[in-house]
């Protein structure tokens, strides 16, 4: 779980070693599980094969090998997690607790560091967006916090609390809500609101007490957004959305905020897709094809930044063509399928978090996004299934 803590992204090699040792111990004690019985793992292996085939004849081998390794690490993580006895009693509960606490500690450190910089320099921007998120990109940090948000809201109806006491759960919810807003990730805020909505819908159908709790959480978060939106600040990214949409045609790429720049990037990606609809550009070539369009359009700022598509669906479509795109869409819908089948609101929340963030970021192009998907998808899907099968046998 260290790999999912925002402050420990650099310890991936240590985590892999620990997981390998855990698998070896599980095999030695005869507690290992056959990982290839997992549907998610089989699909993950197919995704790896598709990326390997899509890399044939690549013009940029360094970039291509990075992409293939990045996507293949999902299957590797699945094998290590499942074979290492994923149905160990209490795994999910402890994993959720560690995940919440680690994210809160990382957020508190960011807030304290930001406050120190504000007092030292007098610059409030250190409490917002990239200057606040010192460990990783704020969009990915907000994605982590959104899952913590879902865990804690779901925990309101449970007797055994993740943090021990109801009061601590509420404090954690408030801290995380504040963190999501201050990180100023538009997809993060949208994701938190979507999570509140699906829990509110469930609450309407069930407990009156839970309904009140969800209502309080929803109103508090909405009030927080409205309050901060009224505060004058260069970091008020909510207002910049409307500005970028209305001025993207008149302004140069360097004059736009991130929303406007994304619009230009998405237009370039759409043109690449149009020119390579059936088989794609090949893995590792897609971003270079966008660079050609930036150069042609005189968008020198974007050409210098060399961004990815900032949309995982467009990224896959550019690289692999329509068939690869359809496979990837089906792959991301696996958690949705299981959430409906099991009536699992946490799994549904996880799916919504991944899909919404994939619309504004190429989440599978960064370790932070790949790890988030790989670890939690296998824990929430195969961990639950293993526990259910174990309970049936006993």
C-alpha positions as CSV (number, residue, x, y, z in Angstrom):
1,X,0.0,0.0,0.0
2,X,3.0,2.3,0.3
3,X,2.8,2.8,-3.5
4,X,-0.6,4.5,-3.1
5,X,0.6,7.0,-0.5
6,X,1.1,10.4,-2.2
7,X,4.3,10.9,-0.3
8,X,5.9,7.6,-1.2
9,X,5.5,7.4,-5.0
10,X,9.3,6.8,-5.3
11,X,9.2,3.6,-3.3
12,X,7.6,1.5,-6.1
13,X,10.7,-0.8,-6.3
14,X,10.4,-1.5,-2.5
15,X,6.7,-2.2,-2.8
16,X,7.3,-4.7,-5.7
17,X,9.9,-6.5,-3.6
18,X,7.6,-6.8,-0.6
19,X,4.8,-8.1,-2.9
20,X,7.1,-10.7,-4.4
21,X,8.2,-11.8,-1.0
22,X,4.6,-12.0,0.1
23,X,3.8,-14.2,-3.0
24,X,6.7,-16.5,-2.1
25,X,5.5,-16.8,1.5
26,X,2.0,-17.6,0.3
27,X,3.3,-20.3,-2.0
28,X,5.4,-21.7,0.8
29,X,2.5,-21.8,3.2
30,X,0.1,-23.1,0.4
31,X,-2.2,-20.1,0.7
32,X,-1.5,-18.7,-2.7
33,X,-4.4,-18.2,-5.1
34,X,-4.4,-18.9,-8.8
35,X,-4.3,-15.4,-10.3
36,X,-5.5,-16.5,-13.8
37,X,-9.0,-17.3,-12.5
38,X,-9.5,-13.5,-12.3
39,X,-11.5,-12.0,-15.2
40,X,-9.9,-8.6,-14.6
41,X,-6.4,-10.1,-14.8
42,X,-7.2,-11.8,-18.1
43,X,-8.4,-8.5,-19.5
44,X,-5.3,-6.8,-18.2
45,X,-3.1,-9.3,-19.9
46,X,-5.0,-8.8,-23.1
47,X,-4.4,-5.0,-22.7
48,X,-0.7,-5.7,-22.4
49,X,-0.7,-7.9,-25.5
50,X,-2.6,-5.2,-27.5
51,X,0.0,-2.6,-26.5
52,X,2.8,-4.9,-27.5
53,X,1.2,-5.6,-30.9
54,X,0.6,-1.8,-31.2
55,X,4.3,-1.1,-30.7
56,X,5.5,-3.1,-33.7
57,X,7.3,-0.7,-36.1
58,X,7.3,2.2,-33.7
59,X,9.3,5.2,-34.8
60,X,10.0,6.2,-31.2
61,X,11.3,3.1,-29.4
62,X,12.1,4.8,-26.1
63,X,8.6,6.2,-25.7
64,X,7.0,3.0,-26.9
65,X,8.8,0.8,-24.4
66,X,7.8,3.1,-21.6
67,X,4.1,2.9,-22.7
68,X,4.2,-0.9,-23.0
69,X,5.9,-1.3,-19.5
70,X,3.4,1.1,-18.0
71,X,0.4,-0.8,-19.2
72,X,1.9,-4.2,-18.5
73,X,2.5,-3.3,-14.9
74,X,-1.3,-3.5,-14.3
75,X,-1.3,-7.2,-15.0
76,X,1.9,-7.7,-13.0
77,X,0.4,-6.0,-10.0
78,X,-2.7,-8.1,-10.3
79,X,-0.7,-11.3,-10.4
80,X,1.2,-10.3,-7.3
81,X,-1.9,-9.2,-5.4
82,X,-4.0,-12.2,-6.2
83,X,-1.3,-14.8,-5.8
84,X,-0.3,-13.3,-2.5
85,X,-3.6,-14.3,-0.9
86,X,-5.9,-11.4,-1.7
87,X,-8.7,-12.9,0.4
88,X,-6.8,-12.5,3.7
89,X,-9.4,-11.6,6.4
90,X,-9.5,-7.9,7.0
91,X,-7.4,-6.9,4.0
92,X,-9.9,-4.5,2.6
93,X,-10.6,-2.8,5.9
94,X,-7.0,-2.3,6.7
95,X,-6.2,-1.2,3.2
96,X,-8.9,1.4,3.3
97,X,-7.7,2.7,6.8
98,X,-4.1,3.0,5.7
99,X,-5.1,4.7,2.5
100,X,-7.2,7.3,4.2
101,X,-4.7,8.0,6.9
102,X,-1.7,8.2,4.5
103,X,-3.6,10.7,2.3
104,X,-4.7,12.8,5.2
105,X,-1.1,12.9,6.6
106,X,0.2,13.9,3.1
107,X,-2.5,16.6,2.8
108,X,-1.8,18.0,6.2
109,X,1.9,18.2,5.4
110,X,1.0,20.1,2.2
111,X,-1.2,22.5,4.1
112,X,1.4,23.1,6.7
113,X,4.1,23.6,4.1
114,X,1.8,25.9,2.1
115,X,0.9,27.9,5.2
116,X,4.6,28.3,6.1
117,X,5.4,29.6,2.6
118,X,2.5,32.0,2.8
119,X,3.8,33.4,6.1
120,X,7.4,33.4,4.7
121,X,6.7,34.9,1.3
122,X,3.2,36.3,1.6
123,X,2.1,34.4,-1.5
124,X,-1.4,32.7,-1.1
125,X,-0.8,30.6,-4.2
126,X,1.1,28.1,-2.1
127,X,-2.3,27.0,-0.7
128,X,-3.7,26.1,-4.1
129,X,-3.2,23.7,-7.0
130,X,0.3,22.7,-8.0
131,X,2.1,24.7,-5.3
132,X,0.0,23.0,-2.6
133,X,0.4,19.5,-4.0
134,X,4.1,19.0,-3.4
135,X,4.2,15.2,-3.8
136,X,2.4,14.6,-7.1
137,X,0.1,16.3,-9.7
138,X,-2.9,17.8,-8.0
139,X,-5.3,16.0,-10.3
140,X,-4.0,12.6,-9.1
141,X,-3.9,13.6,-5.5
142,X,-7.6,14.8,-5.8
143,X,-8.4,11.4,-7.3
144,X,-6.9,9.6,-4.3
145,X,-8.8,11.9,-1.9
146,X,-12.0,11.3,-3.8
147,X,-11.8,7.5,-3.1
148,X,-11.1,8.3,0.6
149,X,-14.2,10.5,0.5
150,X,-16.3,7.6,-0.8
151,X,-14.8,5.2,1.8
152,X,-15.7,7.6,4.7
153,X,-19.2,8.4,3.4
154,X,-19.9,4.7,3.1
155,X,-18.5,4.2,6.6
156,X,-21.2,6.4,8.1
157,X,-23.6,3.5,8.1
158,X,-21.2,0.9,9.5
159,X,-20.8,0.0,13.2
160,X,-17.0,-0.7,12.9
161,X,-15.6,2.6,11.9
162,X,-12.5,2.9,9.7
163,X,-11.0,5.5,12.0
164,X,-12.5,4.1,15.2
165,X,-15.0,6.8,16.1
166,X,-17.7,8.7,14.2
167,X,-16.3,12.0,15.2
168,X,-12.9,11.2,13.7
169,X,-14.7,10.1,10.5
170,X,-16.5,13.5,10.2
171,X,-13.2,15.4,10.9
172,X,-11.5,13.3,8.2
173,X,-14.4,14.1,5.8
174,X,-14.0,17.8,6.4
175,X,-10.2,17.7,5.9
176,X,-10.6,15.8,2.7
177,X,-13.3,18.0,1.3
178,X,-11.2,21.1,2.0
179,X,-8.2,19.3,0.4
180,X,-10.2,18.5,-2.8
181,X,-11.2,22.1,-3.2
182,X,-7.8,23.6,-2.5
183,X,-6.1,21.2,-4.9
184,X,-8.3,23.0,-7.5
185,X,-8.7,20.0,-9.7
186,X,-11.8,20.5,-11.7
187,X,-12.3,16.8,-12.2
188,X,-11.6,16.2,-8.5
189,X,-14.4,18.6,-7.5
190,X,-16.8,17.1,-10.1
191,X,-15.9,13.6,-8.9
192,X,-16.6,14.5,-5.2
193,X,-20.0,15.9,-6.2
194,X,-20.8,12.7,-8.2
195,X,-19.9,10.5,-5.2
196,X,-22.2,12.6,-3.0
197,X,-25.0,12.2,-5.6
198,X,-24.8,8.4,-5.8
199,X,-24.7,8.0,-2.0
200,X,-27.6,10.5,-1.7
201,X,-29.6,8.4,-4.1
202,X,-28.9,5.3,-2.1
203,X,-29.7,7.1,1.2
204,X,-33.1,8.1,-0.1
205,X,-34.0,4.5,-0.6
206,X,-32.7,3.3,2.8
207,X,-32.0,4.7,6.2
208,X,-33.5,8.1,7.3
209,X,-30.5,8.6,9.7
210,X,-28.1,7.9,6.9
211,X,-30.1,10.3,4.7
212,X,-29.5,13.1,7.1
213,X,-25.8,12.4,7.3
214,X,-25.4,12.3,3.5
215,X,-27.5,15.6,3.3
216,X,-25.2,17.2,5.8
217,X,-22.1,16.1,3.9
218,X,-23.5,17.2,0.6
219,X,-24.6,20.7,1.8
220,X,-21.3,21.2,3.6
221,X,-19.2,20.4,0.5
222,X,-21.4,22.5,-1.8
223,X,-21.2,25.4,0.7
224,X,-17.5,25.0,0.8
225,X,-17.2,25.3,-3.0
226,X,-19.5,28.4,-3.1
227,X,-17.6,30.1,-0.2
228,X,-14.2,29.6,-1.8
229,X,-15.5,30.6,-5.2
230,X,-16.4,34.0,-3.9
231,X,-12.9,34.6,-2.5
232,X,-10.8,36.7,-5.0
233,X,-7.7,34.7,-6.0
234,X,-5.6,34.0,-9.1
235,X,-6.0,30.4,-8.2
236,X,-9.8,30.4,-8.5
237,X,-9.9,27.9,-11.3
238,X,-13.6,27.4,-11.2
239,X,-14.2,30.9,-12.8
240,X,-11.4,30.4,-15.3
241,X,-13.4,27.5,-16.9
242,X,-16.0,29.8,-18.4
243,X,-13.3,32.4,-19.4
244,X,-11.4,29.8,-21.4
245,X,-14.4,28.4,-23.1
246,X,-15.4,31.9,-24.4
247,X,-12.0,33.1,-25.3
248,X,-10.2,30.0,-26.8
249,X,-10.7,31.3,-30.3
250,X,-9.3,34.7,-29.7
251,X,-6.3,34.0,-27.4
252,X,-3.0,32.3,-28.1
253,X,-2.1,29.0,-26.4
254,X,0.2,30.7,-23.9
255,X,-2.6,33.2,-22.9
256,X,-5.1,30.4,-22.0
257,X,-5.5,28.7,-18.7
258,X,-5.4,24.9,-18.5
259,X,-9.0,24.4,-19.6
260,X,-8.4,26.4,-22.8
261,X,-5.1,24.6,-23.5
262,X,-6.9,21.3,-23.1
263,X,-9.4,22.3,-25.7
264,X,-6.6,22.9,-28.1
265,X,-5.0,19.6,-27.2
266,X,-8.3,17.7,-27.6
267,X,-8.7,19.3,-31.1
268,X,-5.3,18.2,-32.1
269,X,-5.9,14.7,-30.7
270,X,-9.2,14.5,-32.6
271,X,-7.4,15.4,-35.9
272,X,-4.8,12.7,-35.2
273,X,-7.7,10.2,-34.6
274,X,-9.4,11.3,-37.8
275,X,-6.2,10.7,-39.8
276,X,-5.5,7.3,-38.1
277,X,-9.0,6.0,-37.3
278,X,-8.7,2.3,-38.0
279,X,-5.2,1.2,-36.8
280,X,-4.0,4.3,-34.9
281,X,-0.5,5.8,-35.0
282,X,1.1,3.0,-33.2
283,X,2.1,3.0,-29.5
284,X,4.5,5.8,-28.6
285,X,3.9,7.8,-31.8
286,X,0.6,9.6,-30.9
287,X,2.1,12.6,-29.0
288,X,4.6,13.3,-31.8
289,X,1.7,13.4,-34.3
290,X,0.0,16.0,-32.1
291,X,3.3,18.0,-32.0
292,X,3.1,18.3,-35.8
293,X,-0.3,19.9,-35.5
294,X,0.8,22.3,-32.8
295,X,3.7,23.3,-35.1
296,X,1.4,23.8,-38.1
297,X,-1.0,25.9,-36.0
298,X,1.7,28.0,-34.5
299,X,0.9,26.8,-31.0
300,X,4.5,27.1,-29.9
301,X,3.7,27.0,-26.1
302,X,2.1,23.6,-26.4
303,X,4.8,22.5,-28.8
304,X,7.4,23.3,-26.2
305,X,5.4,21.6,-23.4
306,X,4.8,18.4,-25.5
307,X,1.7,17.4,-23.6
308,X,-0.1,14.1,-23.9
309,X,-3.8,14.1,-24.8
310,X,-5.0,14.9,-21.3
311,X,-7.8,12.4,-22.0
312,X,-7.1,8.6,-21.7
313,X,-9.8,7.7,-24.2
314,X,-8.3,10.0,-26.8
315,X,-4.8,8.8,-26.0
316,X,-5.8,5.2,-26.6
317,X,-7.8,6.0,-29.7
318,X,-4.8,7.8,-31.2
319,X,-2.4,5.0,-30.5
320,X,-4.4,1.9,-31.2
321,X,-7.3,3.0,-33.4
322,X,-11.0,2.2,-33.1
323,X,-10.6,-1.5,-32.0
324,X,-8.1,-0.6,-29.3
325,X,-10.4,2.2,-28.1
326,X,-13.4,0.0,-27.9
327,X,-11.5,-2.7,-25.9
328,X,-10.2,-0.1,-23.5
329,X,-13.7,1.3,-22.9
330,X,-14.9,-2.2,-22.2
331,X,-12.0,-2.7,-19.8
332,X,-12.8,0.3,-17.8
333,X,-16.4,-0.8,-17.5
334,X,-15.5,-4.0,-15.7
335,X,-15.8,-2.4,-12.2
336,X,-19.2,-0.9,-13.3
337,X,-20.4,-4.4,-14.3
338,X,-19.4,-5.9,-10.9
339,X,-20.7,-3.0,-9.0
340,X,-24.2,-3.5,-10.5
341,X,-24.0,-7.3,-10.1
342,X,-23.0,-7.0,-6.5
343,X,-24.8,-3.8,-5.6
344,X,-21.5,-2.5,-4.5
345,X,-21.5,1.3,-4.2
346,X,-17.8,1.6,-3.3
347,X,-16.9,-0.2,-6.5
348,X,-19.2,2.0,-8.4
349,X,-17.6,5.1,-6.8
350,X,-14.2,3.8,-7.8
351,X,-15.3,3.3,-11.4
352,X,-16.8,6.8,-11.6
353,X,-13.6,8.3,-10.1
354,X,-11.4,6.5,-12.8
355,X,-13.7,7.3,-15.7
356,X,-14.2,11.0,-14.8
357,X,-10.5,11.5,-14.3
358,X,-9.7,9.7,-17.6
359,X,-11.8,12.3,-19.4
360,X,-9.4,15.1,-18.4
361,X,-6.1,13.2,-17.8
362,X,-4.2,10.4,-19.5
363,X,-4.3,8.6,-16.2
364,X,-2.7,5.4,-17.5
365,X,0.3,7.3,-18.7
366,X,1.5,8.1,-15.1
367,X,2.6,5.7,-12.3
368,X,0.1,7.4,-10.0
369,X,-2.8,6.6,-12.2
370,X,-1.7,3.1,-13.1
371,X,-1.1,2.1,-9.5
372,X,-4.5,3.6,-8.4
373,X,-6.3,1.5,-10.9
374,X,-4.2,-1.7,-10.5
375,X,-4.3,-1.9,-6.7
376,X,-7.8,-0.8,-6.0
377,X,-9.5,-2.5,-9.0
378,X,-8.0,-5.9,-7.9
379,X,-8.7,-5.4,-4.2
380,X,-12.3,-4.2,-4.7
381,X,-13.2,-6.8,-7.4
382,X,-11.1,-9.9,-6.8
383,X,-10.7,-9.3,-3.0
384,X,-14.5,-9.2,-2.6
385,X,-15.0,-12.2,-4.9
386,X,-12.4,-14.3,-3.0
387,X,-14.0,-13.4,0.3
388,X,-17.4,-14.3,-1.0
389,X,-16.2,-17.7,-2.3
390,X,-14.4,-18.4,1.0
391,X,-17.5,-17.6,3.0
392,X,-19.6,-20.0,0.8
393,X,-17.1,-22.8,1.4
394,X,-17.1,-22.3,5.1
